Amino acid sequence: MAKKAVATFAAKAGAKSMVKCIRMEKSPKTGAYVFTEMLVEEAKAKEYFQEKK
């Protein structure tokens, strides 16, 4: 029987809780939308979405 692998980010001693942020950006070259993903600390999630690229 196959087992399902599940990734967990446990809050161990001194570890920060991480969240996966997905941002939709429009490509200047093709005009199509591109999705960028990044793991950031939970406290810095708002900053990730507010910064302009």
CNS distance restraints for C-alpha pairs under 8 A (distance, minus, plus):
assign (resid   9 and name CA) (resid  17 and name CA) 6.89 0.50 0.50
assign (resid   9 and name CA) (resid  18 and name CA) 6.90 0.50 0.50
assign (resid  10 and name CA) (resid  15 and name CA) 7.84 0.50 0.50
assign (resid  10 and name CA) (resid  17 and name CA) 7.42 0.50 0.50
assign (resid  11 and name CA) (resid  15 and name CA) 5.38 0.50 0.50
assign (resid  11 and name CA) (resid  16 and name CA) 6.32 0.50 0.50
assign (resid  11 and name CA) (resid  17 and name CA) 5.96 0.50 0.50
assign (resid  16 and name CA) (resid  41 and name CA) 6.38 0.50 0.50
assign (resid  16 and name CA) (resid  42 and name CA) 7.75 0.50 0.50
assign (resid  17 and name CA) (resid  41 and name CA) 5.88 0.50 0.50
assign (resid  17 and name CA) (resid  42 and name CA) 5.86 0.50 0.50
assign (resid  18 and name CA) (resid  39 and name CA) 6.29 0.50 0.50
assign (resid  18 and name CA) (resid  40 and name CA) 5.53 0.50 0.50
assign (resid  18 and name CA) (resid  41 and name CA) 4.48 0.50 0.50
assign (resid  18 and name CA) (resid  42 and name CA) 5.39 0.50 0.50
assign (resid  19 and name CA) (resid  39 and name CA) 5.63 0.50 0.50
assign (resid  19 and name CA) (resid  40 and name CA) 5.67 0.50 0.50
assign (resid  19 and name CA) (resid  41 and name CA) 6.15 0.50 0.50
assign (resid  19 and name CA) (resid  42 and name CA) 5.66 0.50 0.50
assign (resid  19 and name CA) (resid  45 and name CA) 7.61 0.50 0.50
assign (resid  20 and name CA) (resid  37 and name CA) 6.83 0.50 0.50
assign (resid  20 and name CA) (resid  38 and name CA) 5.74 0.50 0.50
assign (resid  20 and name CA) (resid  39 and name CA) 4.53 0.50 0.50
assign (resid  20 and name CA) (resid  40 and name CA) 6.49 0.50 0.50
assign (resid  21 and name CA) (resid  37 and name CA) 5.65 0.50 0.50
assign (resid  21 and name CA) (resid  38 and name CA) 5.42 0.50 0.50
assign (resid  21 and name CA) (resid  39 and name CA) 6.23 0.50 0.50
assign (resid  21 and name CA) (resid  40 and name CA) 7.11 0.50 0.50
assign (resid  21 and name CA) (resid  45 and name CA) 7.17 0.50 0.50
assign (resid  22 and name CA) (resid  35 and name CA) 6.45 0.50 0.50
assign (resid  22 and name CA) (resid  36 and name CA) 5.62 0.50 0.50
assign (resid  22 and name CA) (resid  37 and name CA) 4.47 0.50 0.50
assign (resid  22 and name CA) (resid  38 and name CA) 6.66 0.50 0.50
assign (resid  23 and name CA) (resid  35 and name CA) 5.63 0.50 0.50
assign (resid  23 and name CA) (resid  36 and name CA) 5.32 0.50 0.50
assign (resid  23 and name CA) (resid  37 and name CA) 6.51 0.50 0.50
assign (resid  23 and name CA) (resid  49 and name CA) 7.17 0.50 0.50
assign (resid  24 and name CA) (resid  33 and name CA) 6.45 0.50 0.50
assign (resid  24 and name CA) (resid  34 and name CA) 5.76 0.50 0.50
assign (resid  24 and name CA) (resid  35 and name CA) 4.61 0.50 0.50
assign (resid  24 and name CA) (resid  36 and name CA) 6.51 0.50 0.50
assign (resid  25 and name CA) (resid  33 and name CA) 5.55 0.50 0.50
assign (resid  25 and name CA) (resid  34 and name CA) 5.26 0.50 0.50
assign (resid  25 and name CA) (resid  35 and name CA) 6.26 0.50 0.50
assign (resid  25 and name CA) (resid  36 and name CA) 7.53 0.50 0.50
assign (resid  26 and name CA) (resid  31 and name CA) 5.91 0.50 0.50
assign (resid  26 and name CA) (resid  32 and name CA) 5.75 0.50 0.50
assign (resid  26 and name CA) (resid  33 and name CA) 4.38 0.50 0.50
assign (resid  26 and name CA) (resid  34 and name CA) 6.03 0.50 0.50
assign (resid  27 and name CA) (resid  31 and name CA) 4.98 0.50 0.50
assign (resid  27 and name CA) (resid  32 and name CA) 5.50 0.50 0.50
assign (resid  27 and name CA) (resid  33 and name CA) 5.90 0.50 0.50
assign (resid  27 and name CA) (resid  34 and name CA) 6.43 0.50 0.50
assign (resid  40 and name CA) (resid  44 and name CA) 6.54 0.50 0.50
assign (resid  40 and name CA) (resid  45 and name CA) 6.33 0.50 0.50
assign (resid  40 and name CA) (resid  48 and name CA) 7.93 0.50 0.50
assign (resid  41 and name CA) (resid  45 and name CA) 6.49 0.50 0.50
assign (resid  44 and name CA) (resid  48 and name CA) 6.40 0.50 0.50
assign (resid  45 and name CA) (resid  49 and name CA) 6.69 0.50 0.50
assign (resid  46 and name CA) (resid  50 and name CA) 6.25 0.50 0.50
assign (resid  47 and name CA) (resid  51 and name CA) 6.21 0.50 0.50
